[in-house]
Amino acid sequence: MIRLFEQHQVRQVKELDGMWEVTVEESLGRQIPGQQNLEGRKYSMPVPGCLEQHPDFLNFRGRVSYSRKFYLAHSGSVRLEFKGVSHTGDVWLDGKKIAHHYNAFTPFSTTVTHLEQGEHEIKVLVDNSFGEHSALHIPNDYYTYGGITRPVLLENIYDVYIKGIHFTPYKAGQLWKARVEISVRNLSSQCASFDLTASLDSVQMTREAVSLEADSETTLVFDQEFPNVLPWSHKSPQLYFLNAVLSINGVPVDDLIERVGFRTVETVDGKLLLNGEPVFLKGFNRHEDYADFGCAIPLQLMVKDMDLMQDMGVNAVRTCHYPNDERFLDLCDERGILVWEENHARGFTLKEMLNPHFEAQCRDCIQEMIENHYNHPGIVIWGILNECASETEEGRKMYAEQYAQIKGLDQSRPTTSATCRHFTDICLDLPDIVSFNMYSGWYEDVDPKKRNEQEIDWIQKAGGAGKPIIVSEMGAAAIYGCRDRSHCKWSEERQADIIRENLEVYMNHQAITGVFIWQFADCRVTEEGGWFSTRARCHNNKGVVDEYRRPKLAYDTIKEMFLSAAQ
């Protein structure tokens, strides 16, 4: 399933999920004892899926080629969309290269014109190797899987088609309005004339006889009142379908349906306001990682994650540390979960940020994240650069450029980044919200209340005065099933103790507007880069459930505290 709602009634869409042929081109990973050389070997593997699901690829690092055939019933133009390839993908159609993309966590698409009726072959060269070419996917505190990890679809499109929609709601007094931007692309070599109609809650918006030059694109803008709609919020997640139809000579030839909500997000006097009302974020950091499936998580297990988190009383989730699968974001929209989504960069030193590809790959990630996820009402914060070199002048320049890029794409949501550069960060004046990661009681045996007062005081003096403050990470590690009456570190008891002590401080401090526990579920980390030395089992074990979603003692502690809190 591509999305949780139908996006087309006119455009024909075919999902290319299923079994693909996989050939190993180059194997760079650590050889498992007794394993034969993988290069040249062929497999049949599922898409979506991770290579690591197969016993021959348990820690694969390298390049493989995916291929499959499809049948085109009618000649014409097609659009191919890949929701996620980890982490570099090069795409060929019938032996001709048609696309290149870097980053596992953002979708990409390409169009092909004049494709003949009949059988065609897609080949995707997938590379999950590390090196200078890959500035964002590096050995890290989470695992970079390999494969076509999210759905693939093939669309039959008319040469003039709807490329995308951006929906920006706002309030004019007591009246809801929205700016609706609809992009239309002409692939043909001739000028085209078309009509466009968009509808939402019985309100219609129309442009007739729009002229579009050959091989060009235009954006039609509607500024429209919607007198009868209800607002979207975490308490009442009201959603509406925005349906756009493109017609030529009176005949509908293309359409696009988006699901939207009416809500506003602001930061005022140190508070985060949703529809003008302050909200306190009670949330989890969540990686896309499941023991049996890697990052290619089926919808059923996304729903299970959501059920477990909501059972504990959350109203928010942070997509650490990359854009998430659209289906999970759809679930957040449906269930009223407030989302902090961020671009892809975690824990980078200045040396790593000076990689010659870093800035361009960050720009691409931000562009694709916002372009594709703009319409999700659940997303209320855009984040960047978790725990990067924000204490340096070179780093500050990059932070400023990324915040400016986001504001150039979307001014309707506030920005933030999670810092661990305590008392040295020189970027706190740049975002709309100041967020910090703090592990009092785990990495440092300090009093959470005293340490928090020091942090808040420093933030107010270092550029964060008057801004909302979020505790973006806090928590402790525990091995599932490790019980100890002395409450020693790595025990479930100690994890529950530390989380309780920290939540009691953060949830009762007037300057703090939200807290995200690190983390929802245990996740795999890379052995490379030395992560194994501080991560037992080669996992980050700070989840309150393990990688199979078995609850630890901290689960009930959080449930008690979150459910007893207001909002």
C-alpha positions as CSV (number, residue, x, y, z in Angstrom):
1,M,0.0,0.0,0.0
2,I,1.5,3.3,-1.1
3,R,-0.6,5.7,1.0
4,L,-3.5,5.3,3.4
5,F,-5.8,7.0,1.0
6,E,-6.5,6.9,-2.7
7,Q,-4.6,9.6,-4.6
8,H,-5.9,9.1,-8.1
9,Q,-9.2,8.2,-9.8
10,V,-8.2,9.3,-13.3
11,R,-4.5,8.6,-13.5
12,Q,-3.6,4.9,-13.7
13,V,-1.2,3.7,-11.1
14,K,0.5,0.3,-10.8
15,E,2.5,-0.8,-7.7
16,L,5.7,-2.5,-8.6
17,D,6.0,-4.2,-5.2
18,G,6.7,-7.9,-5.2
19,M,9.7,-10.2,-6.0
20,W,12.6,-8.6,-7.9
21,E,15.7,-10.3,-9.2
22,V,18.8,-9.2,-7.3
23,T,22.4,-9.6,-8.5
24,V,25.4,-8.9,-6.2
25,E,27.8,-6.5,-8.0
26,E,30.3,-5.8,-5.3
27,S,30.4,-7.0,-1.7
28,L,32.4,-4.8,0.8
29,G,30.9,-5.9,4.1
30,R,32.6,-8.1,6.8
31,Q,32.6,-11.8,5.6
32,I,30.6,-14.1,7.8
33,P,32.6,-17.2,8.7
34,G,32.0,-20.0,6.1
35,Q,30.2,-17.6,3.7
36,Q,30.9,-18.0,0.0
37,N,31.9,-15.0,-2.2
38,L,28.6,-13.2,-2.9
39,E,29.7,-11.3,-6.1
40,G,27.8,-12.5,-9.1
41,R,25.2,-14.5,-7.2
42,K,21.5,-14.0,-8.0
43,Y,18.6,-13.9,-5.6
44,S,14.8,-13.3,-5.6
45,M,14.0,-10.6,-3.1
46,P,11.0,-8.7,-2.0
47,V,10.4,-5.0,-2.7
48,P,9.9,-3.2,-0.4
49,G,12.5,-4.9,1.7
50,C,16.0,-4.8,3.2
51,L,18.9,-7.0,1.9
52,E,19.7,-7.8,5.5
53,Q,16.5,-9.9,5.8
54,H,18.3,-12.6,3.8
55,P,20.8,-14.8,5.7
56,D,23.5,-14.1,3.1
57,F,23.2,-10.3,3.7
58,L,23.2,-10.0,7.5
59,N,25.7,-7.2,7.5
60,F,26.0,-6.5,3.8
61,R,27.8,-3.4,2.6
62,G,28.2,-2.9,-1.1
63,R,26.3,-2.7,-4.4
64,V,23.6,-4.9,-5.9
65,S,21.3,-4.6,-8.9
66,Y,17.6,-5.0,-8.7
67,S,15.6,-5.8,-11.9
68,R,12.1,-6.7,-13.0
69,K,9.9,-6.5,-16.1
70,F,6.5,-4.8,-16.5
71,Y,4.0,-4.7,-19.3
72,L,2.7,-1.3,-20.7
73,A,-0.8,-1.8,-22.1
74,H,-0.7,1.5,-24.1
75,S,2.0,3.6,-25.6
76,G,2.6,7.0,-23.9
77,S,4.4,8.7,-21.0
78,V,5.0,7.2,-17.6
79,R,6.2,8.4,-14.2
80,L,8.3,6.1,-12.0
81,E,8.4,6.9,-8.3
82,F,10.7,5.3,-5.7
83,K,9.7,6.0,-2.2
84,G,13.0,4.9,-0.7
85,V,16.3,3.4,-2.0
86,S,19.1,2.8,0.5
87,H,21.1,4.7,0.1
88,T,22.1,5.5,-3.5
89,G,20.0,4.4,-6.5
90,D,20.8,4.6,-10.2
91,V,17.8,3.6,-12.4
92,W,17.8,2.2,-16.0
93,L,14.8,1.6,-18.2
94,D,15.4,-0.8,-21.1
95,G,19.2,-0.2,-20.8
96,K,19.0,3.6,-20.7
97,K,19.9,5.4,-17.5
98,I,17.0,7.7,-16.4
99,A,17.7,8.7,-12.8
100,H,20.2,9.0,-10.0
101,H,19.4,9.7,-6.4
102,Y,21.1,9.8,-3.0
103,N,19.5,9.4,0.4
104,A,17.5,6.4,1.6
105,F,14.8,8.5,3.3
106,T,13.4,10.8,0.6
107,P,11.4,9.8,-2.5
108,F,12.4,10.5,-6.0
109,S,10.7,10.2,-9.4
110,T,11.4,10.5,-13.1
111,T,9.3,10.7,-16.2
112,V,9.8,8.9,-19.6
113,T,7.9,10.0,-22.7
114,H,7.0,8.0,-25.9
115,L,7.3,4.6,-24.2
116,E,6.0,1.9,-26.6
117,Q,3.3,-0.6,-25.7
118,G,4.8,-3.9,-24.6
119,E,7.3,-5.4,-22.2
120,H,10.0,-3.2,-20.5
121,E,12.7,-3.8,-17.9
122,I,13.7,-1.7,-14.9
123,K,17.1,-2.1,-13.4
124,V,18.1,-0.3,-10.2
125,L,21.8,-0.3,-9.0
126,V,21.6,0.1,-5.2
127,D,24.7,1.1,-3.2
128,N,24.8,1.3,0.6
129,S,28.6,1.6,0.9
130,F,30.3,4.3,3.0
131,G,32.9,6.8,1.7
132,E,33.4,10.4,0.7
133,H,30.7,10.1,-1.9
134,S,28.2,9.6,1.0
135,A,28.2,12.6,3.3
136,L,25.0,11.8,5.3
137,H,25.0,8.0,5.4
138,I,28.0,7.2,7.5
139,P,28.8,4.7,10.4
140,N,26.4,6.0,13.0
141,D,24.2,5.3,16.1
142,Y,21.6,3.7,13.8
143,Y,22.1,1.2,10.9
144,T,22.1,2.0,7.2
145,Y,20.3,-0.9,5.5
146,G,20.6,-1.7,1.9
147,G,17.9,-2.3,-0.7
148,I,14.7,-0.8,-2.2
149,T,13.2,-0.3,1.2
150,R,10.0,1.6,0.4
151,P,7.3,1.1,-2.3
152,V,7.8,1.6,-6.0
153,L,5.0,2.7,-8.4
154,L,4.5,3.1,-12.1
155,E,2.1,5.8,-13.3
156,N,0.6,6.2,-16.8
157,I,0.5,10.0,-17.3
158,Y,-0.8,12.3,-19.9
159,D,1.9,14.6,-21.4
160,V,0.3,17.5,-19.4
161,Y,-0.1,16.3,-15.8
162,I,-0.4,17.6,-12.2
163,K,3.0,17.5,-10.6
164,G,2.1,18.4,-7.1
165,I,-0.1,20.4,-4.6
166,H,0.9,22.5,-1.6
167,F,-1.8,23.4,0.8
168,T,-1.2,26.2,3.4
169,P,-4.1,26.9,5.8
170,Y,-4.4,30.1,7.8
171,K,-6.9,32.0,9.9
172,A,-8.4,35.4,8.8
173,G,-10.2,36.4,12.0
174,Q,-12.5,33.5,12.7
175,L,-12.6,32.3,9.1
176,W,-10.4,29.5,7.8
177,K,-8.7,30.2,4.5
178,A,-6.0,28.4,2.6
179,R,-3.4,29.1,-0.1
180,V,-3.6,26.2,-2.7
181,E,-0.7,25.9,-5.1
182,I,-1.0,23.4,-7.9
183,S,1.9,22.7,-10.1
184,V,1.3,21.5,-13.7
185,R,4.0,20.1,-16.0
186,N,3.9,19.9,-19.9
187,L,6.2,17.1,-21.1
188,S,5.3,17.6,-24.8
189,S,7.0,19.5,-27.5
190,Q,3.9,21.6,-28.2
191,C,2.1,24.3,-26.3
192,A,-0.9,23.0,-24.4
193,S,-4.2,24.4,-23.1
194,F,-6.0,22.9,-20.2
195,D,-8.7,23.5,-17.5
196,L,-8.1,22.8,-13.8
197,T,-10.6,22.3,-11.1
198,A,-9.9,21.7,-7.4
199,S,-12.5,21.0,-4.8
200,L,-12.5,20.7,-1.0
201,D,-15.6,20.4,1.2
202,S,-17.9,21.5,-1.6
203,V,-15.8,24.6,-2.3
204,Q,-14.6,24.7,-6.0
205,M,-11.6,26.5,-7.5
206,T,-11.3,26.7,-11.2
207,R,-9.0,28.0,-13.9
208,E,-10.0,27.7,-17.6
209,A,-8.1,27.7,-20.8
210,V,-4.6,27.9,-19.1
211,S,-1.9,28.0,-21.7
212,L,1.4,26.2,-21.0
213,E,4.5,26.3,-23.2
214,A,6.2,23.2,-24.5
215,D,8.5,21.4,-22.0
216,S,7.6,23.8,-19.1
217,E,5.9,24.0,-15.8
218,T,3.5,26.4,-14.1
219,T,2.0,26.9,-10.7
220,L,-1.7,27.9,-10.3
221,V,-2.5,29.7,-7.0
222,F,-5.8,29.9,-5.3
223,D,-6.4,31.9,-2.1
224,Q,-9.7,30.6,-0.9
225,E,-12.1,30.8,2.0
226,F,-13.6,27.6,3.5
227,P,-16.5,28.7,5.7
228,N,-17.7,25.4,7.0
229,V,-14.5,23.4,7.8
230,L,-13.4,22.2,11.3
231,P,-9.8,22.6,12.6
232,W,-7.3,19.7,12.8
233,S,-5.7,19.2,16.2
234,H,-4.2,16.5,18.3
235,K,-7.5,16.2,20.1
236,S,-9.7,16.3,17.0
237,P,-7.8,15.3,13.9
238,Q,-10.3,16.5,11.2
239,L,-9.1,15.7,7.7
240,Y,-10.3,16.8,4.3
241,F,-9.7,15.6,0.7
242,L,-8.4,18.2,-1.8
243,N,-9.2,16.8,-5.2
244,A,-7.6,18.4,-8.3
245,V,-8.6,17.4,-11.9
246,L,-6.9,18.5,-15.1
247,S,-9.0,18.4,-18.3
248,I,-8.3,19.0,-22.0
249,N,-11.1,19.7,-24.4
250,G,-13.5,18.9,-21.6
251,V,-12.1,15.4,-20.9
252,P,-10.4,14.7,-17.6
253,V,-6.9,13.4,-18.3
254,D,-5.2,13.6,-14.9
255,D,-5.9,14.1,-11.2
256,L,-4.2,14.3,-7.8
257,I,-5.9,13.9,-4.4
258,E,-4.2,15.2,-1.2
259,R,-5.4,14.8,2.3
260,V,-5.2,18.0,4.4
261,G,-6.1,19.6,7.6
262,F,-6.8,23.2,8.8
263,R,-4.5,24.2,11.6
264,T,-1.9,26.9,12.5
265,V,1.4,26.5,14.3
266,E,3.1,29.5,16.0
267,T,5.7,30.2,18.6
268,V,4.7,33.1,21.0
269,D,6.2,34.1,24.3
270,G,8.0,30.9,24.9
271,K,5.1,28.7,24.0
272,L,4.2,26.4,21.0
273,L,0.7,27.3,19.9
274,L,-1.5,25.0,17.9
275,N,-4.6,26.9,16.5
276,G,-3.7,29.6,19.0
277,E,-3.7,27.3,22.0
278,P,-0.5,26.2,23.9
279,V,0.4,22.6,23.6
280,F,2.9,20.5,25.6
281,L,4.5,17.8,23.5
282,K,4.7,14.4,25.2
283,G,6.5,12.2,22.7
284,F,9.1,9.6,21.6
285,N,12.0,9.6,19.3
286,R,11.4,6.8,16.9
287,H,13.7,5.1,14.4
288,E,12.4,3.2,11.4
289,D,13.9,-0.1,12.6
290,Y,12.3,-3.5,13.4
291,A,14.1,-6.7,14.3
292,D,12.8,-8.8,11.4
293,F,12.4,-6.1,8.8
294,G,15.1,-3.5,9.2
295,C,13.9,-0.1,8.0
296,A,11.4,-1.6,5.6
297,I,8.6,-1.7,8.1
298,P,5.2,-3.1,6.9
299,L,2.1,-1.1,7.6
300,Q,0.8,-3.6,10.2
301,L,3.9,-3.0,12.3
302,M,3.7,0.8,11.9
303,V,0.2,0.6,13.3
304,K,1.5,-1.6,16.2
305,D,4.1,1.1,17.0
306,M,1.4,3.8,16.9
307,D,-0.9,1.7,19.1
308,L,1.9,1.1,21.7
309,M,2.9,4.8,21.8
310,Q,-0.7,6.0,22.1
311,D,-1.3,3.5,24.8
312,M,1.5,5.3,26.8
313,G,-0.3,8.6,26.3
314,V,1.9,10.3,23.7
315,N,0.7,13.2,21.5
316,A,3.9,13.7,19.5
317,V,6.8,11.8,17.8
318,R,10.2,12.9,16.5
319,T,11.3,11.2,13.3
320,C,14.9,10.7,14.2
321,H,17.0,11.4,12.3
322,Y,15.5,11.5,8.8
323,P,12.3,11.9,6.9
324,N,9.9,9.0,7.6
325,D,7.7,6.7,5.4
326,E,4.6,8.6,4.2
327,R,2.4,5.9,5.5
328,F,3.6,6.5,9.1
329,L,3.0,10.2,8.6
330,D,-0.5,9.4,7.3
331,L,-1.1,7.5,10.5
332,C,0.0,10.5,12.5
333,D,-2.4,12.7,10.6
334,E,-5.3,10.3,11.2
335,R,-4.6,9.9,14.9
336,G,-3.7,13.5,15.9
337,I,0.0,12.8,16.5
338,L,2.2,16.0,16.3
339,V,5.3,15.4,14.3
340,W,8.8,16.9,14.5
341,E,10.3,15.8,11.2
342,E,14.0,16.5,10.4
343,N,16.5,16.2,7.7
344,H,19.2,13.6,7.6
345,A,22.3,14.5,9.6
346,R,23.2,13.1,13.1
347,G,26.2,13.7,15.3
348,F,28.5,15.2,12.7
349,T,31.8,16.6,13.6
350,L,33.0,19.7,11.7
351,K,35.4,17.5,9.7
352,E,32.4,15.4,8.6
353,M,30.3,18.6,7.8
354,L,33.2,19.8,5.6
355,N,32.8,16.8,3.3
356,P,32.6,18.3,-0.2
357,H,29.2,16.7,-0.7
358,F,27.6,17.5,2.7
359,E,25.9,20.8,1.9
360,A,24.5,19.8,-1.5
361,Q,23.2,16.5,-0.1
362,C,21.6,18.3,2.9
363,R,19.9,20.8,0.5
364,D,18.5,17.9,-1.6
365,C,17.2,16.2,1.5
366,I,15.5,19.3,2.8
367,Q,14.0,20.1,-0.6
368,E,12.6,16.6,-1.0
369,M,11.4,16.3,2.6
370,I,9.4,19.5,2.5
371,E,8.2,19.2,-1.1
372,N,6.8,15.7,-0.5
373,H,5.6,16.0,3.1
374,Y,4.3,19.6,3.0
375,N,0.6,18.7,3.2
376,H,0.7,16.6,6.4
377,P,-1.1,18.6,9.1
378,G,0.6,16.4,11.7
379,I,4.0,17.9,10.9
380,V,4.3,20.9,13.1
381,I,8.1,21.3,13.3
382,W,10.9,21.1,10.8
383,G,14.3,20.0,12.3
384,I,17.9,19.9,11.1
385,L,21.4,18.7,12.0
386,N,20.9,16.7,15.3
387,E,24.0,17.1,17.5
388,C,26.2,18.6,14.8
389,A,29.1,21.1,15.0
390,S,27.0,24.0,16.2
391,E,29.8,25.3,18.4
392,T,31.9,26.3,15.4
393,E,31.7,29.3,13.1
394,E,31.8,27.1,10.0
395,G,29.0,25.0,11.5
396,R,26.9,28.1,12.3
397,K,27.1,29.2,8.6
398,M,25.6,25.8,7.6
399,Y,22.9,25.9,10.2
400,A,21.9,29.4,9.1
401,E,21.8,28.3,5.4
402,Q,19.6,25.3,6.2
403,Y,17.2,27.3,8.3
404,A,17.0,29.9,5.5
405,Q,16.3,27.2,2.9
406,I,13.4,25.8,5.1
407,K,11.9,29.3,5.5
408,G,12.1,29.8,1.7
409,L,10.1,26.6,1.2
410,D,7.7,26.8,4.1
411,Q,7.0,29.7,6.5
412,S,4.0,28.0,8.2
413,R,6.0,25.8,10.5
414,P,8.7,26.6,13.1
415,T,12.2,25.3,13.0
416,T,14.6,23.7,15.5
417,S,17.6,21.5,15.9
418,A,18.6,19.2,18.8
419,T,21.9,20.3,20.4
420,C,24.2,18.5,22.8
421,R,26.9,21.3,22.7
422,H,26.0,22.4,26.2
423,F,27.3,25.9,27.1
424,T,29.3,26.1,23.7
425,D,26.5,26.2,21.1
426,I,26.6,29.5,19.1
427,C,23.5,28.8,17.0
428,L,20.6,29.1,19.5
429,D,19.5,32.5,18.1
430,L,18.8,30.9,14.6
431,P,15.8,28.5,15.1
432,D,12.3,29.3,16.3
433,I,12.5,26.7,19.0
434,V,15.6,25.7,21.1
435,S,15.9,22.0,21.7
436,F,18.5,20.1,23.7
437,N,19.5,16.5,24.4
438,M,20.2,15.7,28.0
439,Y,20.9,12.3,29.7
440,S,21.0,13.2,33.3
441,G,21.4,10.0,35.4
442,W,22.8,8.0,32.5
443,Y,25.9,9.5,31.0
444,E,26.4,11.7,34.0
445,D,25.3,11.0,37.6
446,V,23.9,14.5,38.2
447,D,20.7,15.8,39.7
448,P,18.2,16.3,36.8
449,K,16.6,19.4,38.4
450,K,19.9,21.2,39.1
451,R,21.3,20.3,35.7
452,N,18.1,21.5,34.0
453,E,18.2,24.9,35.7
454,Q,21.8,25.4,34.5
455,E,20.8,24.5,31.0
456,I,17.7,26.8,30.9
457,D,19.7,29.7,32.3
458,W,22.4,29.3,29.7
459,I,19.8,29.0,26.9
460,Q,18.2,32.3,27.9
461,K,21.6,34.0,27.8
462,A,22.9,32.4,24.6
463,G,20.2,33.5,22.1
464,G,17.2,31.5,23.2
465,A,15.4,34.1,25.3
466,G,11.7,34.2,24.7
467,K,11.7,31.0,22.6
468,P,10.0,27.7,23.4
469,I,12.3,25.1,24.8
470,I,12.0,21.4,24.1
471,V,13.9,18.5,25.7
472,S,14.5,16.6,22.4
473,E,16.2,13.6,24.0
474,M,16.3,12.1,27.5
475,G,16.4,8.5,28.7
476,A,18.6,5.6,29.7
477,A,19.5,2.2,28.3
478,A,18.3,-1.2,29.5
479,I,18.7,-4.7,28.2
480,Y,15.3,-6.4,27.8
481,G,14.8,-9.0,30.5
482,C,17.7,-7.7,32.7
483,R,16.1,-7.3,36.1
484,D,18.2,-6.4,39.2
485,R,17.0,-5.6,42.7
486,S,19.9,-3.2,43.2
487,H,18.7,-1.2,40.1
488,C,22.1,-1.3,38.5
489,K,22.8,0.4,35.2
490,W,21.6,-1.6,32.2
491,S,18.7,-3.0,34.2
492,E,15.1,-2.3,33.4
493,E,14.6,-1.0,36.9
494,R,17.3,1.7,36.5
495,Q,16.0,2.8,33.2
496,A,12.5,3.3,34.7
497,D,14.0,5.2,37.6
498,I,16.0,7.6,35.4
499,I,13.1,8.3,33.1
500,R,10.8,9.0,36.0
501,E,13.3,11.4,37.7
502,N,13.8,13.3,34.5
503,L,10.1,13.5,33.5
504,E,9.2,14.9,36.9
505,V,11.6,17.8,36.2
506,Y,10.8,18.5,32.6
507,M,7.1,18.1,32.7
508,N,6.8,20.6,35.5
509,H,9.1,23.3,34.4
510,Q,7.3,26.4,33.0
511,A,10.0,27.2,30.4
512,I,9.8,23.7,28.8
513,T,7.1,23.1,26.1
514,G,7.8,19.5,25.3
515,V,9.8,16.3,26.0
516,F,10.8,13.5,23.7
517,I,12.0,10.3,25.3
518,W,15.0,8.6,23.7
519,Q,13.8,6.2,22.5
520,F,10.7,4.2,21.6
521,A,12.4,1.0,20.5
522,D,15.8,-0.5,20.5
523,C,17.5,-0.1,17.1
524,R,20.5,-1.6,15.4
525,V,23.8,0.4,15.1
526,T,26.7,0.0,12.8
527,E,29.8,-1.8,14.0
528,E,31.9,0.5,11.9
529,G,33.0,3.7,13.6
530,G,33.4,2.1,17.0
531,W,29.7,2.2,17.9
532,F,29.8,-1.4,19.1
533,S,32.1,-0.4,22.1
534,T,29.3,1.6,23.8
535,R,26.3,-0.2,22.4
536,A,25.8,-3.7,23.8
537,R,24.5,-6.2,21.2
538,C,25.3,-3.6,18.5
539,H,22.0,-2.0,19.4
540,N,21.1,1.3,21.0
541,N,19.3,-0.2,23.9
542,K,17.5,3.0,25.2
543,G,14.2,1.8,23.8
544,V,11.3,1.4,26.3
545,V,10.4,-1.6,24.1
546,D,13.0,-3.8,22.5
547,E,13.5,-4.4,18.8
548,Y,10.6,-6.9,18.8
549,R,8.4,-4.4,20.7
550,R,8.4,-6.2,24.0
551,P,7.8,-3.7,26.7
552,K,10.4,-3.0,29.4
553,L,9.4,-1.7,32.9
554,A,9.8,1.9,31.8
555,Y,6.7,1.4,29.5
556,D,4.4,1.5,32.5
557,T,6.3,4.4,34.1
558,I,5.8,6.5,31.1
559,K,2.2,5.5,30.7
560,E,1.5,6.5,34.2
561,M,3.1,9.9,33.9
562,F,2.0,10.9,30.4
563,L,-1.6,9.9,31.0
564,S,-1.8,11.8,34.2
565,A,-0.5,15.0,32.6
566,A,-2.8,17.6,31.0
567,Q,-3.1,17.8,27.2
